[in-house]
Amino acid sequence: MSKVNAKKTDSSAKTLTSTEKNKTAKWKRKNWMKEKFKRKKPPPKDQGKAKVQQTLPPKDVQQFSANWKTLQEMLKASQPEKKHPVIPKPQNAFSETRLAAAPKRKMDNGKPNREQTAKKKKSVLEQMKPTEEDLWFDDVDPDDIEATVGAEAAEIMRKKQGIQKSKDTESALVKEKAFEGLTRAVAIDCEMVGVGPDGEDSILARVSLVNQFGKCIYDKYVKPTEKVTDYRTAVSGIRPEDIKDGEDVHTVQREVAEILQGRIVVGHAIHNDLKILLLDHPKKKIRDTQKYKPFKKTVKSGRPSLKLLCREILNVKVQHGEHSSVQDAQATMRLYTLVKKQWEAEIKASQKNKDSVKKRERRPKFPKNKGKNLMGL
């Protein structure tokens, strides 16, 4: 019996130990789960408020340095994040070197590199400089090229055409410190205004005369005898105030006729000027620059304008914009004096030829016995 009891007690002890083990394992699992969920739970409201109070900006001087980092963090958190522009990565080695070299070219120690920019400008200008190959055409006025392309291109064109740069108009047409009175030859030019319904008819508005040296000897505005319908200011340069108190037309005609009498009269299309003045002049005393054959051949024109003759022969600009009768008269006189010896020699030669032709002409002679035969009959 004692043996049986002993066995029972041993078995019960064994059973207790196993239950205890099970209890301890369950308890451990329970505690582990509790600890796990405790960590994941949000902090209490009181703790959150305490943290906010700690991150507020410091008020005391002592707290300022200690809480500086927290203040910076708060400011960064409150500001919106700036989006930086995304720079595309270069696709090849050339673009990489270009992007890397760009800042060095633009800046040098914080200042623009002026030497490099100057060199770059020089190289660009050298590339843009025109050459003779670029100016292959030869029928363009060098002055027009200078206005559009530049002085260098115009200079190349002048060398190509064999002409010099245009001079100052006044110095080219008028001789300085010359005689200012009447000379054997005078040049005349008139300006006209339009009358009638469409301003097609012309009347005299200004008369100018210059002597052989280009000095003005007569210049008067003429009072209109009819209502002016077109002042032609763009060409004539005449304005209403110019001719409002002008000289009487008959007085002007008489004064001009006295000056021209017995003198060589030079002009361009001079028949128009004499016609508007209602004057006549001996043909052998007229020198018309528009009709002079050597001038026509030079400029290759049958009826050359004064502007064309001055540009091609004198290399002087006239009649740009409003005309001036004084300047036009000076231009015609300068053209005449340039070829005066040749022109006058040609006229003398032609006069001699005419005289010789007249002398050679034979009058019809009657036969010697014509009268006697008639009497005999």
Protein Blocks (a to p, Z undefined) as FASTA:
>chain_A
ZZmmmmmmmmmmmmmmmmmmmmmmmmmmmmmmmmmmmmmpccdfklmmmmmmmmpccfbf
klmmmmmmmmmmmmmmmpccdddddddddfbfklmmmmmmmmmmmpgghiacfklmmmmm
mmmmmmmpccfklmmpfcbcfklmmmmnomklmmmmmmmnopacdddfklmmpcghiafb
dcfbdcdddddddedjkomaccdfbdcdddfkopafbdcddddfbdcfbgolmmnopafk
lmmmmccfklmmmmmmmmmgopacddehkllmmmmnopacdfklpccfklmmklmmmnop
abdcfklmmmmmnopaehehjadfklmmmmmmmmmmmmmmmmmmmmmmmmmmmmmmmmmp
ccddddfklmmmmmmZZ
